[in-house]
Amino acid sequence: MKNPIYCIGLMSGTSLDGLDICYVRFDSDTSFEILQTEGINYSSEMKNQLKNAYQMSAMQLCELDVQFGYYLGEQVKLFVEKYKIKRLDFIASHGQTIFHQPNKNFTLQIGNGAAISSKCQQRVICDFRTQDVILGGQGAPLVPIGDELLFNQYDACLNLGGFSNISMNRNGKRIAFDICPINIVLNNYANQLGLDYDKNGENASRGKVYQELVDELNQLDFYQQSYPKSLGFEWIEKEFLTIVENYDLSIEDKLISCIEHMVYQINTIFEKHDINKVLITGGGTRNLLLINLLKQKSSTEIIIPKDDLIDFKEALIFAFLGYRKFTNQVNCLSSVTGAIKDHCSGIIYEAVK
C-alpha cells in the first residue's frame, strides 16, 4: 500500500462493560500500529437501556438506535479532540447487539451510523453482520479474519468477552465459533452482589463448585452442535440462566460453578483441536481465577499480551473490518460463518460537512 490508512474502531460488547475506542494505522493487510486507545464506562442509565433494549417496543428501539448513535459520535468527537488526531479516514463501529437469531436470518446491532457521522462529521462504516446472516451465515464471529492476517503466529486466538470465541486455521481455512458465555453470565451474578464485575474472581473464589450444576450446563444442546455456531443473549436468558436458577445456591457458588463449566468447555476445545499455543484477549483475561484454573487444567501454552491488545483487540479488528470494506476486500469468511460465499460486508455513511 502506498498510503497508510488511519481509522478508529468502536466496540461495544454483550457484557456491557463500556465502549472501547482504538485509533490505529494500517500500513498493509498484515501490518498495523495501535496509536491511541480509550475505554469509556457506560452510565447506569445507558447500561440499563442497552441491557433491556430487547424488551422495548419497536418505536422505543428505533429511538434508542439513533440516540446511541449520537452518543457514539459524540464520544469519537471528544476522543479526536482530546488526542489531537489530525488524520482520520473513517470510523468502524460494531454497534450494540440487541437481537441475534441467524437461524431466522436476522441480527440487529443498534448505534445508527448516520447519527454517528452527523455528530463527529466523519465517514462511518457499520452494520457488518447483517449481510452475512442474509447470505446464510451466522453473522459471527467476525474477528477471525483479523486473527488470520494480523495474528497468525499463534495456533489459535481466544477472546474472553461477553462470550468466549475462538478462531484457528485448519487445512488452509480459518474456522471460528463461540464456545460458551463468560462475562455476560459472571457480570450478571456480580451485579446481584452490587458489583459491576467480580474483580479477579474474588467472590467466585469464596464459593464451592456444585458439580451437578456444572454437569447439567455441559449437557446443553449448543455444546453438542458442530461449528459454525454463535450465541446470543436470548440463549443465555432462556437456556443457560434457567438452569442455574433452578439450583438454590449462593451467588458465590453460582459464580465458581459457572467458571468451572467455562474452563471445561474451553479446555475441551483446546484438546479437540490440538491447540499448542493460544493468544487470549478480552475482559475475561482480567479474571485471574478463571485464567489460573485454565492454566492448571490445560496443557496448551497460554499467551496473555500487553494491555492494549487485551482490552482493545476487538476494537482494533473492527477497524480492520472497516479497512477491508474501505479497500473493497473480503472481510467475512464463509469458512467461519457458514455463509454461501466470502464477501465484503458493511454499510458506509459518508460524512456530511
C-alpha positions in Angstrom: 0.0 0.0 0.0 1.4 3.4 -1.0 -0.5 5.4 1.7 -1.3 4.2 5.2 -4.9 4.3 6.4 -5.8 5.9 9.7 -9.1 4.8 11.4 -11.0 4.3 14.6 -12.6 1.1 15.7 -15.5 1.1 18.1 -16.5 -1.9 20.1 -19.5 -2.3 22.5 -19.7 -5.9 23.7 -22.5 -8.0 25.1 -21.1 -7.7 28.6 -22.0 -4.0 28.6 -18.8 -3.0 30.4 -18.4 0.0 28.2 -17.2 1.4 24.9 -13.7 0.6 23.5 -12.1 3.1 21.1 -9.0 2.2 19.2 -7.2 4.6 16.8 -4.9 2.6 14.5 -2.8 2.9 11.4 -2.8 0.2 8.8 0.2 0.1 6.5 -0.9 -3.1 4.7 -3.2 -6.1 5.1 -0.8 -7.6 7.7 0.9 -4.5 9.3 -0.6 -2.1 11.9 0.2 0.1 14.8 -2.2 1.0 17.6 -1.8 4.7 18.1 -4.2 5.5 20.9 -6.9 3.7 22.9 -9.5 4.6 25.5 -12.2 2.7 27.4 -15.4 4.6 28.4 -17.7 3.2 31.1 -21.4 3.5 30.4 -23.6 5.4 32.9 -26.0 3.3 34.9 -28.8 4.7 32.8 -27.1 3.9 29.5 -26.2 0.4 30.7 -29.8 -0.3 31.8 -31.2 1.0 28.5 -28.9 -1.3 26.5 -29.5 -4.3 28.8 -33.3 -4.0 28.5 -33.5 -2.9 24.8 -34.6 -6.4 23.7 -37.8 -5.8 25.6 -38.6 -2.4 24.1 -41.3 -1.6 21.6 -40.3 -1.1 18.0 -40.7 2.6 18.4 -38.6 2.8 21.5 -35.9 0.7 19.9 -35.8 2.9 16.8 -35.3 5.9 19.1 -32.5 4.2 21.1 -30.8 3.2 17.9 -30.4 6.9 16.9 -29.7 8.2 20.5 -27.0 5.6 20.9 -25.6 6.6 17.5 -25.4 10.2 18.7 -23.7 9.0 21.9 -21.0 7.1 19.9 -20.4 10.0 17.6 -20.0 12.4 20.5 -17.5 10.1 22.2 -15.5 9.9 19.0 -15.6 13.7 18.6 -14.3 14.1 22.2 -11.6 11.4 21.6 -10.4 13.1 18.4 -10.2 16.4 20.2 -8.5 15.0 23.3 -5.7 13.3 21.4 -5.4 16.0 18.7 -6.0 13.5 15.9 -5.3 15.2 12.6 -6.0 12.4 10.2 -8.9 10.0 10.2 -10.1 8.2 7.1 -13.2 6.5 8.8 -14.8 5.1 11.9 -15.7 1.5 12.0 -18.4 0.7 14.5 -19.6 -2.7 15.8 -22.7 -1.3 17.4 -24.6 -2.9 20.3 -26.1 -6.3 19.6 -29.8 -6.5 20.7 -31.1 -9.5 18.7 -29.1 -12.2 17.1 -31.0 -15.1 15.6 -29.2 -16.2 12.4 -31.4 -19.3 12.2 -34.2 -16.9 11.4 -32.0 -14.8 9.2 -31.8 -11.7 11.3 -29.5 -9.8 13.6 -29.6 -6.3 15.0 -26.9 -4.0 16.2 -28.0 -0.5 17.2 -26.0 2.7 17.1 -27.2 4.4 13.9 -24.3 5.0 11.5 -25.8 8.2 10.1 -26.2 9.5 13.6 -22.6 8.7 14.5 -21.4 10.5 11.4 -23.6 13.6 12.0 -22.1 14.1 15.5 -18.4 13.8 14.5 -18.6 14.7 10.8 -16.6 11.6 9.8 -17.1 8.7 7.4 -18.7 5.8 9.2 -18.6 2.1 8.3 -21.0 -0.1 10.3 -23.6 -3.0 10.2 -21.0 -5.7 9.5 -23.2 -8.7 10.4 -26.5 -8.3 8.5 -25.2 -9.2 5.1 -23.6 -12.4 6.3 -26.8 -13.5 8.0 -28.8 -12.8 4.9 -26.2 -14.9 3.0 -27.0 -17.9 5.3 -24.1 -17.3 7.7 -24.1 -16.9 11.5 -23.0 -13.3 11.2 -20.4 -14.2 13.9 -17.7 -14.3 14.8 -16.3 -11.6 12.5 -12.9 -11.1 14.2 -11.2 -14.2 12.7 -10.2 -12.5 9.5 -8.1 -10.2 11.7 -6.7 -13.2 13.6 -5.8 -14.8 10.2 -3.9 -11.8 8.8 -2.7 -10.0 11.9 -2.0 -12.7 14.5 -1.2 -15.9 12.5 1.9 -16.6 14.7 -0.5 -18.4 17.2 -2.3 -21.7 16.7 -5.5 -20.0 17.8 -6.9 -16.8 19.2 -9.3 -16.9 22.1 -11.4 -13.9 23.1 -13.0 -13.8 26.5 -15.7 -11.2 26.3 -19.4 -11.4 26.9 -19.0 -14.8 25.2 -15.8 -16.8 24.6 -15.0 -17.3 20.9 -12.0 -18.9 19.2 -10.5 -18.9 15.8 -7.9 -21.1 14.1 -6.6 -22.1 10.7 -7.4 -25.7 9.8 -6.3 -27.2 6.5 -5.8 -23.8 4.9 -9.1 -22.3 6.1 -10.0 -20.2 9.0 -12.6 -21.6 11.3 -14.2 -19.9 14.3 -17.1 -20.2 16.7 -18.5 -19.2 20.0 -17.5 -21.6 22.8 -19.6 -20.5 25.9 -20.7 -17.5 27.8 -18.2 -15.6 30.0 -18.7 -12.0 31.3 -22.4 -11.9 30.3 -23.0 -14.5 33.0 -20.4 -13.6 35.5 -21.3 -9.9 35.5 -24.9 -10.8 35.9 -24.2 -12.5 39.2 -21.7 -9.9 40.3 -24.4 -7.3 39.7 -26.6 -9.2 42.2 -23.8 -8.5 44.8 -23.9 -4.8 43.9 -20.7 -5.0 41.8 -20.1 -4.2 38.1 -17.9 -7.3 37.9 -16.2 -9.8 40.1 -12.7 -8.4 40.2 -10.1 -11.1 39.8 -12.8 -13.7 40.6 -12.5 -12.8 44.3 -16.2 -13.6 45.1 -16.1 -16.8 43.0 -13.0 -17.9 44.9 -15.1 -17.9 48.1 -17.7 -20.3 46.6 -17.9 -24.0 46.3 -18.2 -25.8 43.0 -21.6 -27.6 42.7 -20.7 -30.4 40.2 -24.3 -31.3 39.5 -24.9 -27.8 38.1 -21.7 -28.0 36.1 -22.6 -31.3 34.6 -26.1 -30.1 33.6 -24.7 -27.0 31.9 -22.2 -29.2 30.0 -25.2 -31.1 28.6 -26.7 -28.1 26.9 -27.5 -28.8 23.2 -25.3 -25.9 22.0 -22.2 -27.7 23.1 -23.1 -30.8 21.1 -23.5 -28.8 17.9 -20.8 -28.5 15.2 -19.5 -25.2 14.0 -20.2 -22.6 12.7 -22.3 -21.6 15.6 -22.8 -18.5 17.7 -24.6 -17.4 20.9 -26.9 -14.5 21.7 -28.4 -13.0 24.8 -31.7 -14.8 24.1 -30.0 -18.1 24.6 -28.4 -17.0 27.9 -31.8 -16.0 29.3 -33.9 -18.9 28.0 -31.4 -21.8 28.5 -28.3 -21.1 30.5 -29.6 -18.9 33.3 -32.8 -21.0 33.6 -30.6 -24.0 34.6 -28.5 -22.0 37.0 -31.6 -20.5 38.8 -33.0 -24.0 39.4 -30.3 -24.5 42.0 -30.6 -23.0 45.4 -27.1 -21.8 45.8 -25.3 -18.7 47.0 -24.1 -16.2 44.4 -20.5 -17.2 45.1 -21.3 -20.9 44.5 -23.0 -20.0 41.2 -20.0 -17.9 40.1 -17.4 -20.6 40.8 -19.7 -23.3 39.3 -20.1 -21.3 36.1 -16.4 -20.7 35.9 -15.7 -24.4 36.3 -18.1 -25.0 33.4 -16.4 -22.3 31.3 -12.9 -23.7 31.9 -14.2 -27.2 31.0 -15.7 -26.1 27.7 -12.7 -24.0 26.7 -10.2 -26.8 27.5 -12.3 -29.3 25.7 -11.9 -27.2 22.5 -8.1 -26.9 23.1 -7.8 -30.7 23.3 -10.2 -31.4 20.4 -8.3 -29.2 18.0 -4.8 -29.9 19.4 -4.0 -26.3 20.1 -0.5 -25.9 21.4 -0.2 -22.1 21.7 -3.1 -19.7 22.1 -3.4 -15.9 22.3 -6.0 -14.8 24.9 -7.6 -11.4 25.0 -10.7 -9.7 26.2 -12.0 -8.5 29.6 -12.2 -12.1 30.8 -8.4 -12.3 31.0 -8.7 -9.9 34.0 -10.4 -12.7 35.9 -7.3 -14.2 37.5 -9.3 -17.1 38.9 -10.6 -18.2 35.5 -7.2 -17.8 33.9 -5.3 -19.7 36.6 -7.8 -22.6 36.5 -7.5 -22.7 32.8 -3.7 -22.9 33.1 -3.9 -25.6 35.7 -6.2 -27.8 33.7 -4.8 -27.3 30.2 -1.5 -28.3 28.6 -1.9 -25.5 26.0 0.6 -22.6 26.2 -1.4 -19.6 27.1 -0.2 -16.2 25.9 -1.6 -13.0 27.6 -0.4 -9.9 25.6 0.0 -6.3 26.6 -2.9 -4.3 27.9 -3.7 -2.5 24.6 -4.4 -5.9 23.0 -6.1 -7.5 26.0 -8.6 -4.7 26.1 -8.8 -3.4 22.6 -8.2 -6.3 20.2 -11.8 -6.4 19.1 -12.0 -2.7 18.6 -8.8 -3.0 16.6 -10.2 -5.8 14.4 -13.4 -4.0 13.8 -11.3 -1.1 12.5 -9.6 -3.8 10.3 -13.0 -4.9 9.0 -13.7 -1.3 8.1 -10.3 -1.1 6.4 -11.1 -4.2 4.3 -14.5 -2.7 3.4 -12.9 0.7 2.6 -10.4 -1.0 0.3 -13.1 -3.3 -1.2 -11.7 -6.6 0.1 -13.3 -9.6 1.7 -13.9 -9.1 5.4 -16.3 -12.1 6.1 -15.1 -15.6 5.7 -17.6 -18.3 4.7 -15.4 -20.9 6.4 -16.0 -19.1 9.6 -19.7 -18.0 9.5 -21.2 -20.6 7.2 -22.4 -18.0 4.6 -22.7 -19.2 1.0 -19.5 -17.3 0.0 -16.8 -15.0 1.2 -17.9 -11.4 1.0 -17.2 -7.7 1.8 -19.7 -6.6 4.4 -20.6 -3.3 6.0 -22.5 -0.1 5.2 -20.7 3.2 4.5 -22.1 6.6 5.6 -20.2 9.4 4.0 -19.6 12.5 6.2 -21.9 15.4 5.5 -19.9 18.5 6.2 
